[in-house]
C-alpha cells in the first residue's frame, strides 16, 4: 500500500528526475574540468616545444642529453624540471632526448608522423616512464615546407590525475547525500501538497446515506484540489437532492396508495357483511371503482413521469396549431367552469405552430386548466393567453384563485407536493399534475414558469419552440 501511494510515487519521480539532473551535471562538470586541465597542460607543453623548435636552440638539438638538459633549463627556466623532451628526424629516428627519459622513448607512431608531415601539431596521452601516464605534444619543425625534425615534449599527469580523482571522490560522496536530502525534501513537499487530499478523504469518510448534508472543506477554490472539492460538493448537492426526492417519493407513494387501499378493504369488508342490500352493494362497488381509477391514474402518471425523466418517453411529433388545440380544450373545460360560475376565455394572436405530440400537449394544458378550475373560487375567472415570441410559443393559464404562498413556490412542481389547505385529497388531485406538466414541457424542448401575484391569482406559462408556418 505504501509503495502504491501517490505520495511515494511523486517523491520517487522527483528523486529520479533529480538524480538524472545531478548525474548529467556532475558528468558535465567532470568533463569540463578535465578538458580545461588538459588544455592548460597542452598550452604549457606547446610553449616549451616552440622554444625547443626555435632557431635559437637549433645548434643544441643534436647535443648529448646532459648538454640538452642544461641548455633547456637555462633557456626555459624551472618549469622544465619535470618535462620530457625528445627530438627525432623526419623518419621518426630519435637523435636527442632529455636525460630524465633514460632508456625510455616517447612513442611516435605512423599516424602522428603523417600529421607532423602536414605541418600540424598534435597531443596525446601515453604511458610514460615508471608506468605513469604522460601528456605529450608533437610539434613539427619545417624547412622550406618540408618536415625536417619532430620535437616531442611530455609531462607527467600526476597533478591532473590527483585533481580529477579528488573531484570524482567529492561527486561520489555528494551525489548520494544530495539524493538522500532530496528524498526527504520531496517526501515532505509531497505530503504538504497532498494534505488537502487527506482532508478530502477524511471528510468523505464522514458522508453516508444518513449524512449527505456534510460537505468538503474548500481551502483554495482556485487550485486543482479546490476545484475537485467544489465539483464533489456539487455532486453531493445533486445526490442529496435526489435522495430527498426519493425518500419523499417513497413516502408520498405509500401514503397516496395506502388510503385508497384502506378504503377498498374497509368497504369490501362492509359489503361482505351487508351484501343483502343490492343498492348498498352497488354504492360500495362504485366507491371501490373510484378508488381503483384513482390508483390507476397515480400509477399511469408515475410511469409517464419516470419515462420523461429518464428520457425514454416516445413522442409522436407532428406539426400542431396551438391556437386550434387550445380553443378545443377551453371549449371542453367550459361546461365544468359554468357549473361553478367561472368565466373562462382565450385570447390568441393567430395560428402558432409547434412540433409536438398532440396527446402529450393536451395533457399539459388540460392539467393546467384542471388545476386552475380547482383553485379558482366560485364566480372567478380563468384566462388562457397565447402569444408568439421569437422562436417560442408562449401559453399562459391565469386564474383568480387564492395564490400560492412564497415558501411553497420552489416545490410546486415536485411530485405529490400539495400546498397546505389549498390542495388535498378532497379536491381529487394526486399531486402529480404539475410535475407531469414540467416533464412533458421539457420533453418537447420547452419549459414551464410560475408567477403569483401578491393579491392572489397565479399564472402558469408554458414555453414551446415554434416551427415555421
N, C-alpha and C positions, 0 to 999 in steps of 0.2 A: 504493500500500500504506500509506504514511504517513497519508494523509487518510482511510483507512478503518479506522484503528486505533481501538480502544476508548479509548485514552489521548487521542488527538486529539479524538474525539467528546465525551468527558467534559469536556475543557478548553474546547471550543467552547461546549458548553451552559452551562458555568459562566460563560464570558465573556459570552455573550448575555444570560443572566439578570442578571449584574452590570451590564451596560450598560443594560438596561431599568430596573433599580432606580436606577442613577445618574442616568439621564435624567429619570425621574419625580421623583426627589428634587431634582435641580437645577431642574427646571421649577417645582416647588412652592416651593423656596427663593426663586427669582427673583420669582415672582408674589407671594409673601408680603411680601418686602422692598419690592417696587414698591407693593403695596397700602398698606403702612404709611407709606411716604414720601409718597404722595399724600394719605393720611388726615391726616398731620401738616401738609402744605401747606393742606389744606382747613380744618383747625381754626384755623390762623393767619389765613387769609383770612376765615373766618366771624367771628372775633373783631373784625377790622378793619371788616367790613361792618356788624356790630351796633353798633360805635362810631359809624360814619358815620350809621346809621339812628336813632341815639338822639335823643331830643328836644333834648338839649343842643346838638347841631350842626345842628338843623333850620334856624336862620336863615342858616347859611353854605352850605347845599346848593345855593343858586342863585347863589353867588358866582362871580367870574371864576376861571379855572384857577389863577392865581398866588396869589390870596387863599385859595382852597380848599386848595392845597398847603400853604401856611403854617399854616393852621388845623389841618389834619390832622397835620402834622409836630409841631406844638406839643402837640396833644391825644393823639396816639398814640405818638409818640416815633420813635427811629431806625429801628425795623423797618418804617416806612412808606416808607423811601427808595427801595426797588426795586419798590414796588407801584403798580398802576394802579387808578384809581377813576373810575367813570362812573356818573352819575345820570340816570335817564330818568323821564318821566311814565308814566302808566298805559297810554298808547298805544305806548310804546316810543320816543318822541321824546327825544333826548338834549338836556338843557339845561345840564348841567355835567359837567366831567371834569377829571382831573388833568393838569398841564402836560406830563408825560412822555409822554402819549399823542399829543401833537402833532396831526396830522390824522387819526390812526387812531382808529377807533371799535371798542369791544368788541362782538362780534356778539351780536345779540339776536333770535332767530328766534321764529316764532309758537308752536311747542311750549313754548319757555321762558316766553313771555308767558302762555300758558294755565296753566302750573304756578304761575307767580307770582300769577296771578289767584286761584288757590285758596289763597293764603297760604302756599305751601310754597317753601322754598329749594331750589336745585339747583346742581350743579357740572358744569363742562365743561372739556375740554382743547381749546383752539383755537389757530389760527395768529395770532400777535401781531405787534407792530412788528418790523421788520427780519427778518421771516420766522421769528422764534423762536417755539417753542411756549410757550404760557402756560396757566396753570390759572386759571379764573375761578369765582367763587362768585356766585350771583344771589340777592339777599335782597329780598323784597317789603316795602314799608312800607305798613301797613294803617291805615285810619282809619274807625272805625265799621263794620268788616267789609268795607270796600271798598278796593280797590287804589288807592293814591294815588301812590306813587313806587316805582321799582325801583333798588336800589343794586347795582352790579356792581363787584367788587374782583378784580383779577387779579395774578398774579405769574409771572415767567419760570420755566421748569422746567430752567434750565441746571444747577443743582446736582443736582437729581434725576436728570436725564439722564446727567450725568457719573458719578454713583454707580452707576447701573444699568449703564452701559457698562463700568465697571471690574469689576463683579460678573460681567457676561457674558464679559469677557475672561478673568477668573480661571477661570470654569467651562469656557470653550472650551479653555484650556490644561490644566487639571487633569483633565478627564474622559478625554482620550486617554492622558495619562500614567498615570492610575489604571488604565485598561484594560490598558495595557502591563504594569504591575506585576501586575495580576490574572491576566493570561495566564501570566506567568512563575510566579506562585504556584500557579495552577491546574494548570499542566503538572507542576510539582514534586509537588504533592499527589496528582495522578492517578497519577504514577509510583510514589509511595510506596504508594498504595492498591492498585495493580496489581502490586506487586513479588511478592506470593505467587503470582499467576497466572504470572509469568515463571518462578518456581521450579518450579511445577507443569509448565509447558511443557518446561523443560529436563529435569526428572525423567521426564516421559512419553516424551521422545525416547530415553531410555536403555532403554525397555521394548521387548522384541521377543519373538517366539515362543520364542527360546532363553533369554531372560532375564525370565521372568514373575515371578520372586521379588522383583524390585525394587519398592519401594513409595514413594509420595509422602510427603514430609515434611509433617506437620500441625503448623503453627506455633500456631494458635489454634483448637481444635476448636469454639469457641462462636460464631465468626462465619461468614458465608456461605461464604467461601473455604475455611475449615476443614471445614465440613460437606460442601462439594463434594469436597475431597480425601479425606475419610473415605469418602464414597459411592464415589468412584473406586477407592479401595483395596479396598473390599468387592467391587466388580465384578471387580477383578483377582484377588481371592481365589477367586471363583467361576470365573473364566476359567482360572486356573492349575489349579484342581481339575479342571475339565472337560478341559483339555489333558492333564493327567496321566492321567486316566481313559481318554482317547482313545489316548494312547501305550501305556498298559498293555493296553488292549483290543486294539489292533492287534498288539502283541507276543504277547499270550496267544492270540489267534485264530490267528495264524500258527503258533504253537507247537503248539496243540491240533490243528490240521488237518494240519500237516506230518508229525507222527508217524504217524497212520493212513494218510496218502497214501504215506509211505515204506514202511510195512508192505505196503500194497496193491501197490505197484510191485515190491518185493522178492519177495513171494510169487507174483505173477503171472509174473515172470521165471523163478522156480524151476519153476512149473507148466509154462511153455512148454518148459523144458529136459527136465523129467521127466514129461511128460504120459502116458507109457506105463503108469503105475501108477494105475488108476482110484481106488483108496482114498485114495492120497496126493493126487490131484487134487481129490477131494471135500473132503478136510480143508482144502486151500488155499482152496477156494470158500467153505467155512463160515467160515473165518477172515476172508476178504475181506468176507463178508456182515456179520460182526460189526462190522468197521471202518466199513463203509458205513452201518450202522444207527447207529453211534456218531456219525459225522459228520452224519447226518440229524437226530439228536437235538440236537446242538450248534446246527445251523442253525435248527431249529424253535424252540429255546429263545431263541436270539438274536433271531429275528423277533418272538417273543412279548414279550421284554423291550423291544425297540425300540418296539413299538406301545404298550406300557404306559407307557413313559417319555414318549412324545410325546402321550399322552392320546388315542390313536386306537384303543385296544382296545375292541372291541364286546362288551358284556356282555349276556347273555340273563337278565335279572333275574327271579327267581321267589322265592316265599316258601319258605324251606328250613328244615327242622328239623335243627339241628346235631347233636343227640343221636343221631338216627337215622342221619345221614350218617357220623358218627364211629364208631358201632358197626359199620357195614358195612365201613369202611376198616380198623378194627382187626381185624375178622374176616379180611379179605384178607391182612393182614400176619402173622397168627398162624402160618401154615404156615412161611414162611421164618424166623420167630423161633424156632419149635420146633426147627428144624434146628440152630440154634446154642445150643439150651438157654436161650433168652432168654425170660423171663416177660414177657408184655405184658398190661396190664389197663387198663380205662377206668372212670373214676368220673364220674358226672354227677348234676346236681341236678334233673333233669327236662327236659322239652322246652324248647329255647331257639330262637327263630325269628329268622332274619335274611333280608334281601333280598339275594340273590346269584345268581351264575351257578354252577350246581351243578358243571359241569365244571371251572371255574377253582378253585372251593373244594376239589374233590377234588385238583387239582394242588398246592394249598397244603399240605394235610395229608398227602398221600402223600409229598411231598418231605421234610417234617419227619420222618415215620415212617421213610422210607428212610435219611435222614441219621442218625437215632437207631440204626437197625439196624447201620449201617456202623461206628459208633464205640462201640457197647456191647460189652464183652468177653463171651467165652463164659461162659454161666451168669449173666449180668447180668439187669437188668430195665428195662422201659420202662413208664412210666405216662402215660396220657392223661387230663387233668383238664379237665372242662367246668364253668365257673362262670358265674353271671349277676350282673352288676353293673348299677347304674342306667344304662340306655341302652346297655350294652355286653355282648356275649358274649365271654367270656374262655376261650380254649382253650390249654392248656399241654401240651407234649410234653416229658417229663422222662426223660432217660436216665441210666445209671450208668457212662458212659464216662470216659475219662481227663481230660476237660475241655479247655478252650482256654486257651492262655497269654494273660495280660493284654495283652501287646503286640499280639496279633492281633485282639483284640475289636473295635477301631474299623473293621477292614476285612473282617469276617467276611461281610458282605452284599455285598461288591464282586464284580463279575463275574470269574470264573476264579480267585478267590482260594482258596488252599488253605493250611491250617495245616501247618507243617513236620512231617513224619513221621506226621501224622495223616490227611492227605488226599493221595492220589497216584493215578496212573492205574490202578494195580493194583486199587484199590477200585472202579473203574468210574465214578467221578464225573467230571462235566465242569467242576465249579466254578461252575455256573450255577444250581443248585437253590435255594440260599438267596437269591440275587439275585431269582429268579423269585418266591419266597415274599414278599419285601418288596414288589415291584412289584405283584403281584396283590392283596395285602392293602390297599395304598394305593389301588388302583383301585376297591376296594369301600368306600372311605372309612374304612379301618381302619389298623392299624399292627402291627408285629411287634417284640418286645423279646427280649433275650437276657440270661440271668442264669447265671453259672457259679459253682459252689461251690469254695472253695479245696481241699477234699479230693477233688474230682473230680465229674463229672456236670454236665450243662447242662440248662437249661430254656428252650425257645423258646416264647414266649407270643404268641398272635395275638389282637388285639382287633378285633371287628367290631361295627358298630352294629346294634342289635336292632330288630325290628318288633313291634308288638303281637300277642299270641297270637290 
